[in-house]
Amino acid sequence: MLLRYLKKVTVMKATRTKQANGTYTETLEKVKTYKAQEMELDDEISASIYGANINKMLRIKSPKKDLEKFLQSKVSNKEDNISYYYVFIDSQKYKIVSVNSKGADVEMVQWKKYIPLEQI
């Protein structure tokens, strides 16, 4: 893994609060920042799994597997589940779809810029 391909990846946790009208709002808090390499999913297996969403999918992996270890600890945890976590890469918001030792597959949630990089 070449260092020049590493990007800043920020993991944020969403806290959901219920409003008076019954809808939920999310407030995001920064957990940790990692350096990771992003790769596009272009193999046939990923295409059969994710289908039309493959255009919005990325696989990210960190050099020392720190990001993968952190996210794997949240997969089977009931109180602090992986569904509460988001990944921000280049001001784009991604939800975590799957995590294994080879990397984490993330799906883009919003196409527009969500949070300026200076605020992350």
C-alpha positions in Angstrom: 0.0 0.0 0.0 1.6 3.3 -1.1 1.4 6.2 1.2 0.5 8.6 -1.5 -2.8 6.9 -2.0 -3.9 7.2 1.6 -6.7 9.6 2.4 -8.1 11.1 5.6 -11.1 9.0 6.8 -13.1 10.3 9.7 -15.4 7.9 11.6 -18.4 9.6 13.2 -21.1 8.2 15.5 -24.7 9.3 15.2 -26.8 9.8 18.2 -30.5 9.6 17.4 -33.0 11.6 19.5 -36.7 11.5 19.1 -38.5 14.8 18.5 -42.0 15.8 19.7 -43.6 15.0 16.4 -42.2 11.4 16.4 -39.3 11.9 13.9 -35.7 11.3 14.7 -32.8 13.7 14.3 -29.1 12.6 14.2 -26.3 14.5 15.9 -22.8 13.4 14.8 -19.8 13.3 17.0 -16.3 12.5 15.8 -14.8 9.2 17.0 -11.4 9.1 15.3 -9.6 9.9 12.1 -7.7 7.3 10.2 -5.6 7.2 7.0 -7.0 4.7 4.5 -6.9 3.7 0.9 -10.1 3.7 -1.1 -10.7 1.2 -3.9 -13.6 1.0 -6.3 -15.5 -2.3 -6.4 -15.3 -3.7 -9.9 -15.2 -7.5 -9.5 -18.1 -9.7 -10.5 -18.8 -10.9 -7.0 -19.3 -7.4 -5.7 -21.5 -6.6 -8.6 -23.8 -9.6 -7.9 -23.9 -8.7 -4.2 -24.6 -4.9 -4.5 -26.2 -4.8 -7.9 -27.1 -1.3 -9.1 -25.6 0.3 -5.9 -22.1 -0.7 -6.9 -21.6 2.7 -8.4 -21.9 4.3 -4.9 -19.8 1.6 -3.2 -16.1 1.8 -2.1 -13.8 -0.5 -0.2 -11.5 1.2 2.3 -8.6 -0.3 4.1 -6.0 1.0 6.5 -2.3 0.1 6.4 -2.1 -1.4 9.9 -5.8 -2.6 10.0 -6.7 -0.2 12.8 -9.9 0.9 11.0 -11.0 -2.7 10.3 -10.3 -3.8 13.9 -12.3 -0.8 15.3 -15.3 -1.4 13.0 -15.3 -5.2 13.5 -15.7 -4.7 17.2 -19.0 -2.9 16.5 -20.5 -5.5 14.1 -21.9 -7.9 16.8 -22.3 -5.3 19.6 -25.9 -4.7 20.4 -25.7 -1.5 22.4 -23.0 0.2 20.2 -23.9 -1.2 16.8 -22.2 -0.5 13.4 -25.4 1.1 12.1 -24.8 4.1 14.3 -21.4 4.9 12.6 -20.7 6.8 9.4 -17.5 7.4 7.5 -16.6 10.7 5.9 -14.1 10.7 2.9 -13.5 14.0 1.1 -16.6 15.6 2.7 -18.8 12.7 1.5 -20.9 10.7 3.9 -20.8 6.9 3.7 -22.6 4.3 5.7 -20.8 1.1 6.6 -22.3 -1.9 4.8 -19.8 -4.7 5.7 -16.5 -5.2 7.5 -14.0 -7.9 7.2 -10.2 -8.3 7.7 -9.6 -7.2 4.0 -11.4 -3.9 4.4 -14.7 -2.2 4.9 -17.4 -1.8 2.2 -19.1 1.6 2.4 -22.0 3.1 0.5 -22.4 6.8 -0.3 -25.4 8.3 1.5 -25.4 11.8 0.1 -24.0 13.0 -3.2 -23.6 16.6 -2.2 -21.0 17.9 0.1 -22.1 17.3 3.7 -19.6 18.9 6.0 -16.6 21.0 5.1 -13.3 19.3 5.7 -12.2 22.0 8.1 -15.0 21.0 10.5 -14.2 17.3 10.5 
